[in-house]
Amino acid sequence: MSFDRSKTPTWRTGYRFQYEPAQKGHVLLYPEGMIKLNESAALIGGLIDGERDVAAIINELDQQFPGVPELGDDIEQFMEVARAQHWIELA
């Protein structure tokens, strides 16, 4: 089964993506704690706004980083992990 890039990701209720100076990076805050995101996840997370679908996120990052092999597959993988961890919802 292939990933549906027409789905629009949103952060789950109670989850907030933000830059945290104390962590020197982007984090995902939620009621039980915090997840520090690596640079790649932070770039993807910064584009999750409830407006862009996965295809638009891939397109935006492809424009910022042209020629990166398998960029779309990596973003799909992040979305799958984020959904499995209940960080995002895909509609």
N, CA, C and O atoms as a CHARMM CRD file, in Angstrom:
* protein
*
  364
    1    1 MET  N      0.85000  -1.18200   0.00000 PROA 1      0.00000
    2    1 MET  CA     0.00000   0.00000   0.00000 PROA 1      0.00000
    3    1 MET  C      0.89200   1.24000   0.00000 PROA 1      0.00000
    4    1 MET  O      1.79900   1.36000   0.82300 PROA 1      0.00000
    5    2 SER  N      0.63100   2.14900  -0.91700 PROA 2      0.00000
    6    2 SER  CA     1.46600   3.34000  -0.99300 PROA 2      0.00000
    7    2 SER  C      0.88600   4.45300  -0.11600 PROA 2      0.00000
    8    2 SER  O     -0.29800   4.46000   0.22100 PROA 2      0.00000
    9    3 PHE  N      1.75300   5.37500   0.23300 PROA 3      0.00000
   10    3 PHE  CA     1.38200   6.50100   1.08100 PROA 3      0.00000
   11    3 PHE  C      0.56800   7.50200   0.26400 PROA 3      0.00000
   12    3 PHE  O      0.90100   7.77400  -0.89000 PROA 3      0.00000
   13    4 ASP  N     -0.47900   8.04400   0.84100 PROA 4      0.00000
   14    4 ASP  CA    -1.34000   9.01300   0.15800 PROA 4      0.00000
   15    4 ASP  C     -0.83000  10.42700   0.43400 PROA 4      0.00000
   16    4 ASP  O     -1.04700  10.98500   1.50900 PROA 4      0.00000
   17    5 ARG  N     -0.14600  10.99300  -0.56400 PROA 5      0.00000
   18    5 ARG  CA     0.44500  12.32000  -0.40700 PROA 5      0.00000
   19    5 ARG  C     -0.58100  13.44400  -0.45400 PROA 5      0.00000
   20    5 ARG  O     -0.23100  14.60500  -0.24100 PROA 5      0.00000
   21    6 SER  N     -1.83600  13.12100  -0.72800 PROA 6      0.00000
   22    6 SER  CA    -2.87200  14.15700  -0.74900 PROA 6      0.00000
   23    6 SER  C     -3.42400  14.43400   0.65500 PROA 6      0.00000
   24    6 SER  O     -4.22000  15.35600   0.83500 PROA 6      0.00000
   25    7 LYS  N     -3.01400  13.65500   1.63000 PROA 7      0.00000
   26    7 LYS  CA    -3.46400  13.85400   3.01700 PROA 7      0.00000
   27    7 LYS  C     -2.77900  15.07400   3.61900 PROA 7      0.00000
   28    7 LYS  O     -1.62400  15.36600   3.31200 PROA 7      0.00000
   29    8 THR  N     -3.50200  15.77800   4.47300 PROA 8      0.00000
   30    8 THR  CA    -2.98500  16.97800   5.13000 PROA 8      0.00000
   31    8 THR  C     -2.69900  16.66900   6.59700 PROA 8      0.00000
   32    8 THR  O     -3.60800  16.32000   7.35000 PROA 8      0.00000
   33    9 PRO  N     -1.42800  16.80000   7.00200 PROA 9      0.00000
   34    9 PRO  CA    -1.10100  16.53400   8.40300 PROA 9      0.00000
   35    9 PRO  C     -1.39500  17.74200   9.29800 PROA 9      0.00000
   36    9 PRO  O     -1.20300  18.89100   8.90000 PROA 9      0.00000
   37   10 THR  N     -1.85200  17.46100  10.48700 PROA 10     0.00000
   38   10 THR  CA    -2.01800  18.47500  11.53000 PROA 10     0.00000
   39   10 THR  C     -1.45600  17.90300  12.82100 PROA 10     0.00000
   40   10 THR  O     -1.49200  16.69500  13.05200 PROA 10     0.00000
   41   11 TRP  N     -0.94000  18.79000  13.65400 PROA 11     0.00000
   42   11 TRP  CA    -0.47600  18.31500  14.95500 PROA 11     0.00000
   43   11 TRP  C     -1.68600  17.90000  15.77300 PROA 11     0.00000
   44   11 TRP  O     -2.72900  18.55300  15.74400 PROA 11     0.00000
   45   12 ARG  N     -1.53300  16.82600  16.48800 PROA 12     0.00000
   46   12 ARG  CA    -2.61700  16.32000  17.32800 PROA 12     0.00000
   47   12 ARG  C     -2.95400  17.36100  18.39800 PROA 12     0.00000
   48   12 ARG  O     -2.07200  18.09400  18.84600 PROA 12     0.00000
   49   13 THR  N     -4.20300  17.42900  18.80300 PROA 13     0.00000
   50   13 THR  CA    -4.61900  18.34200  19.86300 PROA 13     0.00000
   51   13 THR  C     -3.75200  18.11900  21.09600 PROA 13     0.00000
   52   13 THR  O     -3.54900  16.98400  21.52800 PROA 13     0.00000
   53   14 GLY  N     -3.25000  19.20100  21.65000 PROA 14     0.00000
   54   14 GLY  CA    -2.38800  19.11900  22.82300 PROA 14     0.00000
   55   14 GLY  C     -0.90700  19.07500  22.49400 PROA 14     0.00000
   56   14 GLY  O     -0.07000  19.12800  23.39500 PROA 14     0.00000
   57   15 TYR  N     -0.57300  18.97700  21.20900 PROA 15     0.00000
   58   15 TYR  CA     0.82200  18.94900  20.77200 PROA 15     0.00000
   59   15 TYR  C      1.17600  20.29700  20.14700 PROA 15     0.00000
   60   15 TYR  O      0.39600  20.86600  19.38300 PROA 15     0.00000
   61   16 ARG  N      2.36100  20.79400  20.48500 PROA 16     0.00000
   62   16 ARG  CA     2.78800  22.09200  19.95000 PROA 16     0.00000
   63   16 ARG  C      4.23200  22.00600  19.47200 PROA 16     0.00000
   64   16 ARG  O      5.12000  21.58400  20.21300 PROA 16     0.00000
   65   17 PHE  N      4.45200  22.40500  18.24700 PROA 17     0.00000
   66   17 PHE  CA     5.77800  22.44500  17.62800 PROA 17     0.00000
   67   17 PHE  C      6.34600  23.84400  17.84500 PROA 17     0.00000
   68   17 PHE  O      5.69000  24.83500  17.52700 PROA 17     0.00000
   69   18 GLN  N      7.55600  23.93000  18.38200 PROA 18     0.00000
   70   18 GLN  CA     8.15700  25.24200  18.59300 PROA 18     0.00000
   71   18 GLN  C      9.66200  25.13200  18.74700 PROA 18     0.00000
   72   18 GLN  O     10.20500  24.05600  18.99500 PROA 18     0.00000
   73   19 TYR  N     10.33300  26.29300  18.59100 PROA 19     0.00000
   74   19 TYR  CA    11.77100  26.36800  18.84600 PROA 19     0.00000
   75   19 TYR  C     11.95200  26.57600  20.33600 PROA 19     0.00000
   76   19 TYR  O     11.28200  27.41800  20.93500 PROA 19     0.00000
   77   20 GLU  N     12.84700  25.82000  20.93400 PROA 20     0.00000
   78   20 GLU  CA    13.10200  25.90300  22.36500 PROA 20     0.00000
   79   20 GLU  C     14.56900  26.29700  22.57000 PROA 20     0.00000
   80   20 GLU  O     15.46400  25.47100  22.38800 PROA 20     0.00000
   81   21 PRO  N     14.81900  27.56200  22.94900 PROA 21     0.00000
   82   21 PRO  CA    16.20000  28.01600  23.10500 PROA 21     0.00000
   83   21 PRO  C     17.02300  27.15500  24.06900 PROA 21     0.00000
   84   21 PRO  O     18.20400  26.90600  23.82400 PROA 21     0.00000
   85   22 ALA  N     16.41000  26.70700  25.15000 PROA 22     0.00000
   86   22 ALA  CA    17.14800  25.88600  26.11900 PROA 22     0.00000
   87   22 ALA  C     17.62600  24.57400  25.49800 PROA 22     0.00000
   88   22 ALA  O     18.64900  24.02800  25.91200 PROA 22     0.00000
   89   23 GLN  N     16.89200  24.06600  24.50900 PROA 23     0.00000
   90   23 GLN  CA    17.25800  22.82300  23.83000 PROA 23     0.00000
   91   23 GLN  C     18.10300  23.09200  22.58300 PROA 23     0.00000
   92   23 GLN  O     18.64400  22.17000  21.97300 PROA 23     0.00000
   93   24 LYS  N     18.20400  24.37200  22.21700 PROA 24     0.00000
   94   24 LYS  CA    18.91900  24.78300  21.00200 PROA 24     0.00000
   95   24 LYS  C     18.39000  24.05700  19.76800 PROA 24     0.00000
   96   24 LYS  O     19.15100  23.62900  18.90000 PROA 24     0.00000
   97   25 GLY  N     17.07700  23.93400  19.71800 PROA 25     0.00000
   98   25 GLY  CA    16.46100  23.26000  18.58600 PROA 25     0.00000
   99   25 GLY  C     14.95100  23.24000  18.71700 PROA 25     0.00000
  100   25 GLY  O     14.37600  23.72900  19.69000 PROA 25     0.00000
  101   26 HSD  N     14.33000  22.65600  17.70700 PROA 26     0.00000
  102   26 HSD  CA    12.87700  22.54100  17.69600 PROA 26     0.00000
  103   26 HSD  C     12.43700  21.32600  18.50900 PROA 26     0.00000
  104   26 HSD  O     13.09900  20.28800  18.53100 PROA 26     0.00000
  105   27 VAL  N     11.31500  21.49100  19.16100 PROA 27     0.00000
  106   27 VAL  CA    10.75400  20.43200  19.99200 PROA 27     0.00000
  107   27 VAL  C      9.27000  20.28500  19.69500 PROA 27     0.00000
  108   27 VAL  O      8.64200  21.16000  19.10000 PROA 27     0.00000
  109   28 LEU  N      8.74200  19.17800  20.11700 PROA 28     0.00000
  110   28 LEU  CA     7.31600  18.93300  20.09200 PROA 28     0.00000
  111   28 LEU  C      6.89200  18.78600  21.55000 PROA 28     0.00000
  112   28 LEU  O      7.26300  17.82700  22.22600 PROA 28     0.00000
  113   29 LEU  N      6.11400  19.74900  22.01500 PROA 29     0.00000
  114   29 LEU  CA     5.63800  19.73700  23.39700 PROA 29     0.00000
  115   29 LEU  C      4.27700  19.06200  23.44600 PROA 29     0.00000
  116   29 LEU  O      3.44500  19.24400  22.55800 PROA 29     0.00000
  117   30 TYR  N      4.06500  18.28400  24.49100 PROA 30     0.00000
  118   30 TYR  CA     2.76900  17.63400  24.69800 PROA 30     0.00000
  119   30 TYR  C      2.56600  17.48800  26.19900 PROA 30     0.00000
  120   30 TYR  O      3.52400  17.63900  26.95800 PROA 30     0.00000
  121   31 PRO  N      1.34200  17.19800  26.65300 PROA 31     0.00000
  122   31 PRO  CA     1.06100  17.22700  28.09300 PROA 31     0.00000
  123   31 PRO  C      2.00300  16.38600  28.95400 PROA 31     0.00000
  124   31 PRO  O      2.30200  16.76400  30.08700 PROA 31     0.00000
  125   32 GLU  N      2.47100  15.26400  28.43700 PROA 32     0.00000
  126   32 GLU  CA     3.31900  14.38200  29.24500 PROA 32     0.00000
  127   32 GLU  C      4.80700  14.68900  29.12800 PROA 32     0.00000
  128   32 GLU  O      5.61200  14.09400  29.84600 PROA 32     0.00000
  129   33 GLY  N      5.19200  15.60800  28.23500 PROA 33     0.00000
  130   33 GLY  CA     6.61900  15.86400  28.09500 PROA 33     0.00000
  131   33 GLY  C      6.98300  16.61900  26.83500 PROA 33     0.00000
  132   33 GLY  O      6.24300  17.47100  26.34500 PROA 33     0.00000
  133   34 MET  N      8.16300  16.26800  26.33000 PROA 34     0.00000
  134   34 MET  CA     8.72200  16.97600  25.19000 PROA 34     0.00000
  135   34 MET  C      9.58600  16.01800  24.37600 PROA 34     0.00000
  136   34 MET  O     10.23200  15.11900  24.91500 PROA 34     0.00000
  137   35 ILE  N      9.57700  16.23600  23.05600 PROA 35     0.00000
  138   35 ILE  CA    10.41400  15.45500  22.15100 PROA 35     0.00000
  139   35 ILE  C     11.30800  16.44000  21.41700 PROA 35     0.00000
  140   35 ILE  O     10.80800  17.35900  20.76700 PROA 35     0.00000
  141   36 LYS  N     12.61600  16.26600  21.50700 PROA 36     0.00000
  142   36 LYS  CA    13.53300  17.11500  20.74500 PROA 36     0.00000
  143   36 LYS  C     13.66800  16.51900  19.35100 PROA 36     0.00000
  144   36 LYS  O     13.98300  15.34000  19.19600 PROA 36     0.00000
  145   37 LEU  N     13.42800  17.34400  18.34700 PROA 37     0.00000
  146   37 LEU  CA    13.45600  16.87800  16.96400 PROA 37     0.00000
  147   37 LEU  C     14.81500  17.14300  16.33700 PROA 37     0.00000
  148   37 LEU  O     15.45300  18.15400  16.62900 PROA 37     0.00000
  149   38 ASN  N     15.25800  16.23400  15.47400 PROA 38     0.00000
  150   38 ASN  CA    16.49800  16.47900  14.74600 PROA 38     0.00000
  151   38 ASN  C     16.22200  17.52700  13.66800 PROA 38     0.00000
  152   38 ASN  O     15.07500  17.92400  13.46400 PROA 38     0.00000
  153   39 GLU  N     17.26000  17.96700  12.98800 PROA 39     0.00000
  154   39 GLU  CA    17.13000  19.05300  12.02100 PROA 39     0.00000
  155   39 GLU  C     16.16700  18.71400  10.88100 PROA 39     0.00000
  156   39 GLU  O     15.36700  19.55600  10.47000 PROA 39     0.00000
  157   40 SER  N     16.24300  17.49800  10.37700 PROA 40     0.00000
  158   40 SER  CA    15.34400  17.09300   9.28600 PROA 40     0.00000
  159   40 SER  C     13.89100  17.09400   9.73700 PROA 40     0.00000
  160   40 SER  O     13.01800  17.61000   9.03900 PROA 40     0.00000
  161   41 ALA  N     13.63500  16.51500  10.90600 PROA 41     0.00000
  162   41 ALA  CA    12.26700  16.48300  11.42800 PROA 41     0.00000
  163   41 ALA  C     11.75400  17.89200  11.70300 PROA 41     0.00000
  164   41 ALA  O     10.57100  18.17100  11.51000 PROA 41     0.00000
  165   42 ALA  N     12.63900  18.78000  12.15100 PROA 42     0.00000
  166   42 ALA  CA    12.24300  20.16400  12.41300 PROA 42     0.00000
  167   42 ALA  C     11.85700  20.88200  11.12000 PROA 42     0.00000
  168   42 ALA  O     10.91100  21.66900  11.11000 PROA 42     0.00000
  169   43 LEU  N     12.58200  20.62000  10.03000 PROA 43     0.00000
  170   43 LEU  CA    12.24300  21.23000   8.74000 PROA 43     0.00000
  171   43 LEU  C     10.86700  20.77200   8.27300 PROA 43     0.00000
  172   43 LEU  O     10.07100  21.57400   7.78500 PROA 43     0.00000
  173   44 ILE  N     10.59300  19.49000   8.42400 PROA 44     0.00000
  174   44 ILE  CA     9.27900  18.95600   8.04400 PROA 44     0.00000
  175   44 ILE  C      8.21300  19.51600   8.98000 PROA 44     0.00000
  176   44 ILE  O      7.16900  19.99100   8.53100 PROA 44     0.00000
  177   45 GLY  N      8.48000  19.45800  10.27500 PROA 45     0.00000
  178   45 GLY  CA     7.51600  19.93000  11.27300 PROA 45     0.00000
  179   45 GLY  C      7.13900  21.37800  11.09600 PROA 45     0.00000
  180   45 GLY  O      5.99600  21.76700  11.33700 PROA 45     0.00000
  181   46 GLY  N      8.09900  22.17900  10.67400 PROA 46     0.00000
  182   46 GLY  CA     7.82900  23.59200  10.45900 PROA 46     0.00000
  183   46 GLY  C      6.85100  23.85400   9.32900 PROA 46     0.00000
  184   46 GLY  O      6.29300  24.94700   9.22500 PROA 46     0.00000
  185   47 LEU  N      6.64300  22.85800   8.48500 PROA 47     0.00000
  186   47 LEU  CA     5.71100  23.00800   7.35900 PROA 47     0.00000
  187   47 LEU  C      4.34800  22.38500   7.63500 PROA 47     0.00000
  188   47 LEU  O      3.43500  22.50500   6.81700 PROA 47     0.00000
  189   48 ILE  N      4.20200  21.72800   8.77100 PROA 48     0.00000
  190   48 ILE  CA     2.90200  21.15800   9.13800 PROA 48     0.00000
  191   48 ILE  C      2.05900  22.27800   9.72600 PROA 48     0.00000
  192   48 ILE  O      2.27000  22.70900  10.86000 PROA 48     0.00000
  193   49 ASP  N      1.09100  22.74400   8.92200 PROA 49     0.00000
  194   49 ASP  CA     0.28000  23.88400   9.32800 PROA 49     0.00000
  195   49 ASP  C     -1.21900  23.63000   9.18400 PROA 49     0.00000
  196   49 ASP  O     -2.03100  24.53000   9.40000 PROA 49     0.00000
  197   50 GLY  N     -1.58300  22.39500   8.81700 PROA 50     0.00000
  198   50 GLY  CA    -2.99500  22.08500   8.62400 PROA 50     0.00000
  199   50 GLY  C     -3.53600  22.56800   7.29300 PROA 50     0.00000
  200   50 GLY  O     -4.70400  22.33600   6.98100 PROA 50     0.00000
  201   51 GLU  N     -2.71200  23.23200   6.50700 PROA 51     0.00000
  202   51 GLU  CA    -3.10600  23.73600   5.19500 PROA 51     0.00000
  203   51 GLU  C     -2.42900  22.95200   4.07200 PROA 51     0.00000
  204   51 GLU  O     -3.06100  22.61800   3.06900 PROA 51     0.00000
  205   52 ARG  N     -1.14800  22.66300   4.24800 PROA 52     0.00000
  206   52 ARG  CA    -0.37400  21.96200   3.21100 PROA 52     0.00000
  207   52 ARG  C     -0.60300  20.46300   3.31400 PROA 52     0.00000
  208   52 ARG  O     -0.59500  19.89500   4.40600 PROA 52     0.00000
  209   53 ASP  N     -0.80600  19.83000   2.16600 PROA 53     0.00000
  210   53 ASP  CA    -0.83000  18.37400   2.17600 PROA 53     0.00000
  211   53 ASP  C      0.60700  17.86800   2.08400 PROA 53     0.00000
  212   53 ASP  O      1.54200  18.65000   1.91300 PROA 53     0.00000
  213   54 VAL  N      0.76900  16.57300   2.19800 PROA 54     0.00000
  214   54 VAL  CA     2.11600  15.98600   2.19900 PROA 54     0.00000
  215   54 VAL  C      2.83900  16.29200   0.89200 PROA 54     0.00000
  216   54 VAL  O      4.04300  16.54800   0.89900 PROA 54     0.00000
  217   55 ALA  N      2.12100  16.27000  -0.22700 PROA 55     0.00000
  218   55 ALA  CA     2.73800  16.58400  -1.52100 PROA 55     0.00000
  219   55 ALA  C      3.29900  18.00000  -1.52900 PROA 55     0.00000
  220   55 ALA  O      4.38400  18.22600  -2.06500 PROA 55     0.00000
  221   56 ALA  N      2.58400  18.95900  -0.94500 PROA 56     0.00000
  222   56 ALA  CA     3.05600  20.34200  -0.89500 PROA 56     0.00000
  223   56 ALA  C      4.27700  20.47400   0.00800 PROA 56     0.00000
  224   56 ALA  O      5.18300  21.25400  -0.28500 PROA 56     0.00000
  225   57 ILE  N      4.30700  19.72200   1.09500 PROA 57     0.00000
  226   57 ILE  CA     5.47200  19.73500   1.98500 PROA 57     0.00000
  227   57 ILE  C      6.68600  19.18100   1.24500 PROA 57     0.00000
  228   57 ILE  O      7.78100  19.73600   1.33000 PROA 57     0.00000
  229   58 ILE  N      6.48600  18.09800   0.52900 PROA 58     0.00000
  230   58 ILE  CA     7.57900  17.51300  -0.25700 PROA 58     0.00000
  231   58 ILE  C      8.06400  18.52200  -1.29600 PROA 58     0.00000
  232   58 ILE  O      9.26900  18.70900  -1.46400 PROA 58     0.00000
  233   59 ASN  N      7.13600  19.17000  -1.99000 PROA 59     0.00000
  234   59 ASN  CA     7.48900  20.15100  -3.00900 PROA 59     0.00000
  235   59 ASN  C      8.28900  21.31200  -2.41100 PROA 59     0.00000
  236   59 ASN  O      9.30300  21.72700  -2.97400 PROA 59     0.00000
  237   60 GLU  N      7.83700  21.82500  -1.28800 PROA 60     0.00000
  238   60 GLU  CA     8.52700  22.94100  -0.62200 PROA 60     0.00000
  239   60 GLU  C      9.95800  22.56000  -0.25000 PROA 60     0.00000
  240   60 GLU  O     10.88900  23.32300  -0.50400 PROA 60     0.00000
  241   61 LEU  N     10.13500  21.39500   0.34600 PROA 61     0.00000
  242   61 LEU  CA    11.48200  20.97500   0.74100 PROA 61     0.00000
  243   61 LEU  C     12.33900  20.61800  -0.45900 PROA 61     0.00000
  244   61 LEU  O     13.55800  20.79100  -0.42600 PROA 61     0.00000
  245   62 ASP  N     11.71400  20.11900  -1.51800 PROA 62     0.00000
  246   62 ASP  CA    12.45400  19.82900  -2.74400 PROA 62     0.00000
  247   62 ASP  C     12.99000  21.12200  -3.36600 PROA 62     0.00000
  248   62 ASP  O     14.07400  21.12900  -3.95000 PROA 62     0.00000
  249   63 GLN  N     12.23600  22.20300  -3.24200 PROA 63     0.00000
  250   63 GLN  CA    12.71000  23.49500  -3.74300 PROA 63     0.00000
  251   63 GLN  C     13.86200  24.02600  -2.89200 PROA 63     0.00000
  252   63 GLN  O     14.79700  24.63000  -3.41800 PROA 63     0.00000
  253   64 GLN  N     13.79700  23.80300  -1.58200 PROA 64     0.00000
  254   64 GLN  CA    14.86300  24.25900  -0.68500 PROA 64     0.00000
  255   64 GLN  C     16.12500  23.41900  -0.83300 PROA 64     0.00000
  256   64 GLN  O     17.23800  23.92500  -0.69000 PROA 64     0.00000
  257   65 PHE  N     15.94600  22.13300  -1.12100 PROA 65     0.00000
  258   65 PHE  CA    17.06100  21.19400  -1.20700 PROA 65     0.00000
  259   65 PHE  C     16.95600  20.37800  -2.49500 PROA 65     0.00000
  260   65 PHE  O     16.68600  19.17800  -2.45100 PROA 65     0.00000
  261   66 PRO  N     17.16800  21.02200  -3.63400 PROA 66     0.00000
  262   66 PRO  CA    16.99800  20.31300  -4.91100 PROA 66     0.00000
  263   66 PRO  C     18.01700  19.18000  -5.07800 PROA 66     0.00000
  264   66 PRO  O     19.17100  19.27700  -4.66000 PROA 66     0.00000
  265   67 GLY  N     17.54300  18.11700  -5.69900 PROA 67     0.00000
  266   67 GLY  CA    18.43000  17.01000  -6.02800 PROA 67     0.00000
  267   67 GLY  C     18.72100  16.04100  -4.89700 PROA 67     0.00000
  268   67 GLY  O     19.56500  15.15700  -5.04400 PROA 67     0.00000
  269   68 VAL  N     18.03200  16.19200  -3.76100 PROA 68     0.00000
  270   68 VAL  CA    18.24200  15.24400  -2.66400 PROA 68     0.00000
  271   68 VAL  C     17.52000  13.94700  -3.02500 PROA 68     0.00000
  272   68 VAL  O     16.29600  13.93500  -3.15700 PROA 68     0.00000
  273   69 PRO  N     18.26900  12.86000  -3.18500 PROA 69     0.00000
  274   69 PRO  CA    17.61800  11.60500  -3.57200 PROA 69     0.00000
  275   69 PRO  C     16.67900  11.10500  -2.47400 PROA 69     0.00000
  276   69 PRO  O     16.98300  11.19100  -1.28500 PROA 69     0.00000
  277   70 GLU  N     15.54300  10.58700  -2.90000 PROA 70     0.00000
  278   70 GLU  CA    14.56100   9.96500  -2.00600 PROA 70     0.00000
  279   70 GLU  C     13.99600  10.90900  -0.95100 PROA 70     0.00000
  280   70 GLU  O     13.55500  10.45700   0.10500 PROA 70     0.00000
  281   71 LEU  N     14.00100  12.21100  -1.22000 PROA 71     0.00000
  282   71 LEU  CA    13.45800  13.19000  -0.28300 PROA 71     0.00000
  283   71 LEU  C     12.00100  12.87500   0.05100 PROA 71     0.00000
  284   71 LEU  O     11.61100  12.87500   1.21800 PROA 71     0.00000
  285   72 GLY  N     11.20600  12.60700  -0.97500 PROA 72     0.00000
  286   72 GLY  CA     9.79200  12.29700  -0.76000 PROA 72     0.00000
  287   72 GLY  C      9.59800  11.07300   0.10400 PROA 72     0.00000
  288   72 GLY  O      8.72800  11.05700   0.97500 PROA 72     0.00000
  289   73 ASP  N     10.40100  10.04300  -0.12800 PROA 73     0.00000
  290   73 ASP  CA    10.29700   8.82600   0.67700 PROA 73     0.00000
  291   73 ASP  C     10.64100   9.10000   2.14300 PROA 73     0.00000
  292   73 ASP  O     10.00500   8.55900   3.04700 PROA 73     0.00000
  293   74 ASP  N     11.65500   9.94600   2.37100 PROA 74     0.00000
  294   74 ASP  CA    12.04600  10.28300   3.74100 PROA 74     0.00000
  295   74 ASP  C     10.93700  11.05100   4.45700 PROA 74     0.00000
  296   74 ASP  O     10.68300  10.82300   5.64000 PROA 74     0.00000
  297   75 ILE  N     10.28000  11.95800   3.73900 PROA 75     0.00000
  298   75 ILE  CA     9.19100  12.72200   4.33800 PROA 75     0.00000
  299   75 ILE  C      8.00000  11.80800   4.62500 PROA 75     0.00000
  300   75 ILE  O      7.36600  11.92800   5.67300 PROA 75     0.00000
  301   76 GLU  N      7.69500  10.90900   3.71400 PROA 76     0.00000
  302   76 GLU  CA     6.63500   9.92900   3.95800 PROA 76     0.00000
  303   76 GLU  C      6.94900   9.10600   5.20800 PROA 76     0.00000
  304   76 GLU  O      6.07000   8.85400   6.03200 PROA 76     0.00000
  305   77 GLN  N      8.21000   8.69000   5.33900 PROA 77     0.00000
  306   77 GLN  CA     8.60600   7.88900   6.50300 PROA 77     0.00000
  307   77 GLN  C      8.40900   8.68800   7.79000 PROA 77     0.00000
  308   77 GLN  O      7.92100   8.14700   8.78200 PROA 77     0.00000
  309   78 PHE  N      8.78500   9.97600   7.78400 PROA 78     0.00000
  310   78 PHE  CA     8.55500  10.80800   8.96000 PROA 78     0.00000
  311   78 PHE  C      7.05900  10.85700   9.28600 PROA 78     0.00000
  312   78 PHE  O      6.67000  10.71700  10.44600 PROA 78     0.00000
  313   79 MET  N      6.22300  11.05600   8.26500 PROA 79     0.00000
  314   79 MET  CA     4.78300  11.13800   8.48200 PROA 79     0.00000
  315   79 MET  C      4.24000   9.83800   9.07600 PROA 79     0.00000
  316   79 MET  O      3.39400   9.86500   9.97000 PROA 79     0.00000
  317   80 GLU  N      4.72400   8.71300   8.58300 PROA 80     0.00000
  318   80 GLU  CA     4.28100   7.41600   9.11300 PROA 80     0.00000
  319   80 GLU  C      4.67500   7.25600  10.58400 PROA 80     0.00000
  320   80 GLU  O      3.87000   6.80700  11.40000 PROA 80     0.00000
  321   81 VAL  N      5.90500   7.62100  10.91500 PROA 81     0.00000
  322   81 VAL  CA     6.36200   7.52700  12.30700 PROA 81     0.00000
  323   81 VAL  C      5.56900   8.48400  13.18600 PROA 81     0.00000
  324   81 VAL  O      5.11600   8.11000  14.26700 PROA 81     0.00000
  325   82 ALA  N      5.40100   9.72600  12.72000 PROA 82     0.00000
  326   82 ALA  CA     4.66300  10.71900  13.49900 PROA 82     0.00000
  327   82 ALA  C      3.21100  10.27900  13.73000 PROA 82     0.00000
  328   82 ALA  O      2.65100  10.49600  14.80400 PROA 82     0.00000
  329   83 ARG  N      2.61900   9.66300  12.71600 PROA 83     0.00000
  330   83 ARG  CA     1.24600   9.16000  12.88700 PROA 83     0.00000
  331   83 ARG  C      1.22600   7.98100  13.86100 PROA 83     0.00000
  332   83 ARG  O      0.34900   7.90300  14.72100 PROA 83     0.00000
  333   84 ALA  N      2.17400   7.07700  13.73100 PROA 84     0.00000
  334   84 ALA  CA     2.23300   5.91100  14.62600 PROA 84     0.00000
  335   84 ALA  C      2.47000   6.32400  16.08200 PROA 84     0.00000
  336   84 ALA  O      1.97700   5.68000  17.00800 PROA 84     0.00000
  337   85 GLN  N      3.23400   7.40900  16.27000 PROA 85     0.00000
  338   85 GLN  CA     3.50300   7.91700  17.61900 PROA 85     0.00000
  339   85 GLN  C      2.39500   8.84000  18.12400 PROA 85     0.00000
  340   85 GLN  O      2.45700   9.34400  19.24600 PROA 85     0.00000
  341   86 HSD  N      1.37800   9.05400  17.28100 PROA 86     0.00000
  342   86 HSD  CA     0.22500   9.89800  17.60500 PROA 86     0.00000
  343   86 HSD  C      0.59800  11.36400  17.78100 PROA 86     0.00000
  344   86 HSD  O     -0.04000  12.07800  18.55400 PROA 86     0.00000
  345   87 TRP  N      1.64800  11.82500  17.05400 PROA 87     0.00000
  346   87 TRP  CA     2.00300  13.24600  17.07600 PROA 87     0.00000
  347   87 TRP  C      1.11600  14.01600  16.11100 PROA 87     0.00000
  348   87 TRP  O      0.75000  15.16100  16.37600 PROA 87     0.00000
  349   88 ILE  N      0.76700  13.38500  14.98500 PROA 88     0.00000
  350   88 ILE  CA    -0.01900  14.05900  13.95700 PROA 88     0.00000
  351   88 ILE  C     -1.25000  13.23500  13.61000 PROA 88     0.00000
  352   88 ILE  O     -1.36500  12.05300  13.93500 PROA 88     0.00000
  353   89 GLU  N     -2.16400  13.92400  12.93200 PROA 89     0.00000
  354   89 GLU  CA    -3.30600  13.26000  12.32100 PROA 89     0.00000
  355   89 GLU  C     -3.26000  13.61200  10.84600 PROA 89     0.00000
  356   89 GLU  O     -2.89400  14.72900  10.48200 PROA 89     0.00000
  357   90 LEU  N     -3.62700  12.67100  10.00100 PROA 90     0.00000
  358   90 LEU  CA    -3.64800  12.88900   8.55500 PROA 90     0.00000
  359   90 LEU  C     -5.09900  12.84700   8.07900 PROA 90     0.00000
  360   90 LEU  O     -5.79800  11.85400   8.28100 PROA 90     0.00000
  361   91 ALA  N     -5.53700  13.91500   7.45600 PROA 91     0.00000
  362   91 ALA  CA    -6.92800  13.96800   6.97500 PROA 91     0.00000
  363   91 ALA  C     -6.95600  14.30200   5.49500 PROA 91     0.00000
  364   91 ALA  O     -8.03200  14.39300   4.90300 PROA 91     0.00000
